[in-house]
């Protein structure tokens, strides 16, 4: 068992900070790596040491394997945590880290490789009693037999790229007449995007819910799950709001999905933190889709309902410790909601609105956690993901957690750029969200840019706002109407 004394975090932003905080609590020294754009970033200031690894574009810095192991060598770190994104699911990186003599805080290169290919993943789980969407388990090579299978499955079907993921390389086919054309497109897209033209077909589940299970394995063959996260509120495959637990799972369904998730992990000898993604159809049938071999953005909702620090656990597992609890030791406490705060303008097709955080004041209070990597006055670099923060709220029930999240959004003060906070508030107020009866089509079905500006205000608030503007106008020598109108619309947006 190798105790980690110094950990290099091969990442940036909120997740780098989040990982370093847990490491520090464990008495582990931390090393940051940074690019030009991140010279003054908080993860660099927080770390015990920091190493410059290159220019701002991530291909010049955060994606450079040798620069990262070189930084680890220079600082005499003994382990490397990849965070999420960047090199976190790159089996070559996991291998490179270990071959360079460092502990990789993550799964084996081989597990990453198997789960990185959807066809290899299907093949691996096929002997482990895991429900799969009806479809093919081999790459399509012959159009005639593929069409025959599609007819047996029944339209609509979905063509997926084996090397795809997160919605990339998928094509819906509604009728047989479109089959050939869509197949050709799918293969050529997969070839140019992933360098691997292998595709397969599945029955298309038209309005699924996205439910994922947090699992953990140790290096001694034990695997447990930490319940599910409901991630159906997403926009173009980008998650917007996540919660735990899901409001649709019964304890029986949770148990059988949990068992299936554990089996997925066992099918590839998994250790470390992982997420098993399922879709759930309208009859509550569940199907395994893919496994993510990293710590996920939305892991805090699981931490809130289980009381467990998943990063500490990742580090203990990487040190070779056995899992410190059994499945029976775990239970769900209350409910947690996470909203992602992006520097994007919901009124303008969610275009990135990077700029400077003119004001930045976080909400506070019981049950509120903010994971971020910025402070007032800092700019959001345009080279990386425009996520500013994650706001996570925990309370006894789903209703209370939603109310707390709305209160926290109202308290959050961000100026200088547009954010997705108002959009998240719109979702949290929506009847379909409140009822728990929604699917992955929620944003498509219920959100229009006008939803934000024309949303009805409470009558009293409307009158109060009108009066205050009149008062403002009376007391202002230089009457500047456009400025006032802008103020009102901002105010309204924040009041959604
Ligand atoms: C599907 C599906 C319906 N039927 N597979 C999208 C991301 C990737 N993980 C798999 N995805 C889907 N696979 C079948 N057979 C619908 C989706 C899907 C989806 C899944 C999870 C979360 C959001 C989604 C949004 C659109 C489509």
Boltz pocket constraint, residues with backbone or C-beta under 6 A from the ligand:
constraints:
  - pocket:
      binder: B
      contacts: [[A, 133], [A, 158], [A, 165], [A, 166], [A, 167], [A, 168], [A, 202], [A, 203], [A, 204], [A, 205], [A, 206], [A, 208], [A, 209], [A, 210], [A, 231], [A, 232], [A, 234], [A, 237], [A, 277], [A, 278], [A, 279], [A, 289], [A, 290], [A, 440]]
      max_distance: 6.0
